[in-house]
Amino acid sequence: MKICITGRGGAGSWQIRAVQIGAVLNAHVCQMATIEEMQAADVVLVVKRVPLQLLTALRKAKRPWVYDILDAFPQPECGSWYPEQAKAWVKEHVERLAPTAVIWPNQRMREDAGGRGKVVYHHARPFQPINPIRERILTVGYEGEPNYVQEWAPVIAAECKRIGAAFMVNPPRLADVDVVLAVRGKRWDGYAQQNFKSNVKIANAHATGTPFIGLRECGYTETATGAERFIDSYRELALALDSLKSQSTRRQVSDQFLPATRTVEQAASETLDVLRAVCV
C-alpha cells in the first residue's frame, strides 16, 4: 500500500505525526501535496490543518483520505468557547472536510464528535536519554510555547525559589530537568484545550522517566500511569513539588513511567490500521 502523508506542516506535530510516523510506514511525506502526489498513493493521511488549496487537491485526487485532527482548533480564540461551542466546532469542521476517516488525539474529543474514528495517542520523541534522577530537585522544566505558561510564571518562580531550583523553558533535553510542568494560563485554557489537546508532554515525560506535574487535560489523564501529579490551582503546585522532594519517590515515579513509553512504532502501527481500513 502506497501512503502519502501531507498537511500544512511547520509545527512540532508535523515532525511527530507526519515525518516520524511516515518514516516508519515508508510513506511519501510532503507539505501541501499536489494532486499528482496524492494520485500516486493508495491513501492520503492529512495532519492537523487543511488549507483550502490542499482540500481542493484532495477532492480532485479522488483518493481515500484520513484526517489526523490533533490541535487543529484555533488558538487563542477557542479559549473563550463554551463546551457546546467547542463540540459544535469539531463536528462542523469534520463535516465540512468530509474525510474518509478520522484519527483523534484522545477519547474525549472522539466522543464529543460522535464516537466514530480511532484514537491514536502521541508517541514520545525517539532516542531521548533517560533521566538520571538527581539527589534533589535542581531544575523545573516546561516544554512548549512560552506564552502559554506566562500567567503561571510568578507562581513558578516563587516555588522554584522556595525549593532552591531553577526554572527552564524548552530545555535541550527533558532528562536535564528534575520535574516537568504541563500548565497553561487561563487565556489558553478553555474547554478545547482541556479536552482536545494531545498527550505529547506526558508521553515525553514517560519516555525519559521525568516526574510530571500537570493540569487535568484529557490527553494526560487518559494516558496516565498513576504516578503523575495533577493540579487544579496555583496552590497545588507547592504540594505537588513537595510530594516529589525525595529522590526515592522520584525514582519510583521513573520506574512507573518508563514501561508506559509510547513508541513511534506503536503509533505507526495504529495509524496503519486506520489507513488499511479505508482502502478495503
C-alpha positions as CSV (number, residue, x, y, z in Angstrom):
1,M,0.0,0.0,0.0
2,K,1.4,3.4,-1.0
3,I,0.8,6.1,1.5
4,C,1.1,9.9,1.1
5,I,1.3,12.0,4.3
6,T,0.7,15.7,3.9
7,G,-0.5,18.8,5.6
8,R,0.4,22.5,6.0
9,G,3.4,21.4,8.1
10,G,5.7,23.6,10.1
11,A,4.8,22.7,13.7
12,G,6.2,20.2,16.1
13,S,3.1,18.0,15.5
14,W,4.2,17.7,11.8
15,Q,7.5,16.2,12.8
16,I,5.9,13.8,15.2
17,R,2.7,12.7,13.3
18,A,4.0,13.1,9.7
19,V,7.8,12.9,9.4
20,Q,8.4,10.3,12.2
21,I,5.4,8.1,11.6
22,G,5.9,8.5,7.8
23,A,9.5,7.2,8.1
24,V,8.3,4.0,9.9
25,L,5.5,3.5,7.3
26,N,7.8,4.2,4.4
27,A,5.3,6.8,3.3
28,H,5.8,9.7,0.9
29,V,5.8,12.7,3.3
30,C,5.4,16.2,1.8
31,Q,3.9,19.5,2.8
32,M,0.9,20.6,0.7
33,A,0.9,17.6,-1.6
34,T,-0.1,18.1,-5.2
35,I,-2.9,16.2,-6.9
36,E,-0.3,14.1,-8.7
37,E,1.4,13.2,-5.5
38,M,-1.9,12.1,-4.0
39,Q,-2.9,10.1,-7.0
40,A,0.4,8.2,-6.9
41,A,-0.7,6.9,-3.5
42,D,-3.4,4.4,-2.4
43,V,-4.4,6.5,0.6
44,V,-3.6,10.0,1.9
45,L,-3.1,11.0,5.6
46,V,-3.5,14.7,6.4
47,V,-2.1,16.0,9.6
48,K,-3.6,18.9,11.6
49,R,-4.8,21.8,9.5
50,V,-6.2,21.5,5.9
51,P,-5.8,24.8,3.9
52,L,-8.3,25.3,1.1
53,Q,-5.7,24.7,-1.5
54,L,-4.9,21.3,0.0
55,L,-8.6,20.4,0.4
56,T,-9.2,21.2,-3.2
57,A,-6.4,19.0,-4.3
58,L,-7.7,16.2,-2.1
59,R,-11.1,16.3,-3.7
60,K,-9.7,16.3,-7.2
61,A,-7.3,13.5,-6.4
62,K,-10.2,11.2,-5.5
63,R,-8.3,9.1,-3.1
64,P,-9.5,7.9,0.3
65,W,-8.0,10.1,3.0
66,V,-7.7,10.0,6.7
67,Y,-7.6,13.2,8.8
68,D,-5.4,13.3,11.9
69,I,-7.1,16.3,13.5
70,L,-4.8,16.9,16.5
71,D,-4.5,20.5,17.6
72,A,-6.5,21.8,14.6
73,F,-8.7,24.1,16.7
74,P,-7.9,27.9,16.5
75,Q,-5.9,29.3,19.4
76,P,-6.3,31.5,21.4
77,E,-9.9,32.0,20.1
78,C,-11.0,28.6,21.4
79,G,-10.1,29.6,25.0
80,S,-13.4,31.5,25.3
81,W,-15.6,28.8,23.9
82,Y,-18.3,27.2,26.0
83,P,-18.3,23.3,25.9
84,E,-21.1,23.2,23.4
85,Q,-19.3,25.7,21.1
86,A,-16.2,23.5,21.2
87,K,-18.1,20.4,20.4
88,A,-20.0,22.1,17.6
89,W,-16.8,23.3,16.1
90,V,-15.4,19.8,15.9
91,K,-18.5,18.3,14.3
92,E,-18.8,21.1,11.8
93,H,-15.1,21.1,11.0
94,V,-15.1,17.4,10.2
95,E,-18.4,17.5,8.3
96,R,-17.0,20.4,6.1
97,L,-13.8,18.5,5.3
98,A,-15.6,15.1,4.8
99,P,-12.6,12.8,5.2
100,T,-12.9,9.1,4.7
101,A,-11.9,8.5,8.3
102,V,-10.6,10.5,11.3
103,I,-7.8,9.9,13.8
104,W,-8.4,11.5,17.2
105,P,-5.8,12.6,19.7
106,N,-7.8,11.4,22.7
107,Q,-11.0,9.6,23.6
108,R,-12.8,12.7,24.9
109,M,-12.5,14.5,21.6
110,R,-13.7,11.4,19.7
111,E,-16.8,11.1,22.0
112,D,-17.6,14.8,21.6
113,A,-17.6,14.4,17.9
114,G,-20.0,11.5,17.9
115,G,-17.8,8.5,18.7
116,R,-16.6,7.4,15.3
117,G,-13.0,7.0,14.2
118,K,-9.9,5.8,16.1
119,V,-7.8,7.3,18.8
120,V,-4.0,7.3,18.3
121,Y,-2.2,8.8,21.2
122,H,1.0,10.8,20.6
123,H,4.2,8.8,20.8
124,A,7.3,10.2,22.6
125,R,10.3,11.7,20.7
126,P,12.6,8.8,19.8
127,F,16.1,8.3,21.3
128,Q,15.7,10.6,24.3
129,P,18.1,10.0,27.2
130,I,16.7,8.6,30.4
131,N,16.5,10.9,33.4
132,P,19.2,10.0,36.0
133,I,17.0,11.2,38.9
134,R,19.3,13.5,40.8
135,E,19.6,13.7,44.5
136,R,17.5,16.8,44.8
137,I,15.2,18.9,42.5
138,L,17.6,21.4,40.9
139,T,15.6,22.3,37.7
140,V,11.9,22.5,36.9
141,G,11.2,22.5,33.2
142,Y,8.5,23.3,30.7
143,E,8.2,22.3,27.1
144,G,6.1,24.3,24.7
145,E,5.0,27.8,23.7
146,P,6.4,30.3,26.4
147,N,3.2,32.5,26.1
148,Y,1.1,29.6,27.4
149,V,2.8,29.5,30.7
150,Q,3.4,33.3,31.2
151,E,0.5,33.6,33.6
152,W,2.0,30.9,35.8
153,A,5.5,32.5,35.7
154,P,5.3,34.4,39.1
155,V,4.0,31.3,40.9
156,I,6.5,29.0,39.3
157,A,9.4,31.5,40.1
158,A,8.3,31.7,43.8
159,E,8.0,27.9,44.2
160,C,11.4,27.4,42.5
161,K,13.0,29.9,44.8
162,R,11.3,28.2,47.8
163,I,12.8,24.8,47.0
164,G,16.1,26.2,45.6
165,A,15.6,25.2,42.0
166,A,15.8,27.0,38.6
167,F,13.0,27.2,36.0
168,M,13.9,26.3,32.4
169,V,11.6,26.8,29.4
170,N,12.2,24.4,26.5
171,P,15.2,22.6,27.9
172,P,17.5,21.0,25.3
173,R,16.8,17.6,26.9
174,L,14.0,16.6,29.2
175,A,16.4,14.4,31.1
176,D,18.2,17.7,32.2
177,V,15.2,18.7,34.4
178,D,14.1,17.1,37.6
179,V,10.4,17.8,37.2
180,V,8.4,18.8,34.1
181,L,5.4,21.1,34.3
182,A,2.5,21.0,31.8
183,V,0.4,24.0,32.7
184,R,-1.2,26.9,30.8
185,G,-2.7,30.3,31.6
186,K,-6.5,31.0,31.5
187,R,-6.4,32.7,28.1
188,W,-5.1,29.4,26.7
189,D,-7.1,27.0,28.9
190,G,-10.7,26.6,27.6
191,Y,-12.7,23.5,27.1
192,A,-11.0,22.7,23.8
193,Q,-7.5,22.7,25.3
194,Q,-8.6,20.8,28.4
195,N,-10.4,18.1,26.3
196,F,-8.9,18.1,22.8
197,K,-5.2,18.5,23.3
198,S,-2.8,15.6,22.7
199,N,-0.8,13.8,25.4
200,V,2.6,14.7,23.9
201,K,4.0,16.4,27.0
202,I,3.2,13.4,29.3
203,A,4.4,11.0,26.6
204,N,7.9,12.6,26.7
205,A,7.9,12.5,30.5
206,H,7.1,8.8,30.5
207,A,9.8,8.1,27.9
208,T,12.5,9.9,29.9
209,G,11.3,8.9,33.3
210,T,10.9,12.5,34.3
211,P,8.4,13.3,37.1
212,F,5.4,15.2,35.8
213,I,3.1,17.9,37.2
214,G,0.3,19.0,35.0
215,L,-3.3,20.2,34.6
216,R,-6.0,17.6,34.2
217,E,-6.2,17.6,30.4
218,C,-7.8,14.6,28.9
219,G,-4.8,13.7,26.8
220,Y,-2.9,13.4,30.1
221,T,-5.4,11.7,32.3
222,E,-6.3,9.1,29.6
223,T,-2.7,8.0,29.3
224,A,-1.6,8.5,33.0
225,T,0.2,5.7,34.9
226,G,-1.0,6.9,38.4
227,A,2.4,8.3,39.3
228,E,1.7,11.8,37.8
229,R,0.9,14.8,40.0
230,F,-2.3,16.5,38.6
231,I,-3.1,20.0,39.9
232,D,-6.0,22.4,39.5
233,S,-4.7,25.6,41.1
234,Y,-1.5,27.6,41.8
235,R,-1.7,26.5,45.5
236,E,-1.5,22.8,44.5
237,L,1.8,23.4,42.7
238,A,3.6,23.7,46.0
239,L,2.0,20.5,47.3
240,A,2.9,18.6,44.1
241,L,6.6,19.7,44.2
242,D,6.8,18.8,47.9
243,S,5.5,15.3,47.2
244,L,8.4,14.8,44.7
245,K,11.1,16.1,47.1
246,S,12.7,12.8,47.9
247,Q,15.0,11.1,45.4
248,S,13.4,7.7,46.2
249,T,10.0,9.0,45.4
250,R,11.1,10.4,42.0
251,R,12.9,7.1,41.3
252,Q,9.6,5.2,41.9
253,V,7.8,7.6,39.5
254,S,10.5,7.0,36.9
255,D,10.2,3.2,37.3
256,Q,6.4,3.5,36.6
257,F,6.9,5.9,33.7
258,L,9.4,4.1,31.6
259,P,7.3,0.9,30.9
260,A,4.5,3.2,29.8
261,T,6.6,4.8,27.0
262,R,4.6,5.1,23.7
263,T,7.0,4.5,20.8
264,V,6.7,5.7,17.2
265,E,6.4,2.1,16.1
266,Q,3.2,1.7,18.2
267,A,1.7,4.9,16.9
268,A,2.7,4.0,13.3
269,S,1.1,0.5,13.7
270,E,-2.2,2.0,15.0
271,T,-2.2,4.6,12.2
272,L,-1.6,1.9,9.6
273,D,-4.7,0.0,10.8
274,V,-6.8,3.1,10.0
275,L,-5.2,3.6,6.6
276,R,-5.7,0.0,5.6
277,A,-9.3,0.1,6.7
278,V,-10.2,2.9,4.3
279,C,-8.5,1.1,1.4
280,V,-10.7,-2.1,1.7
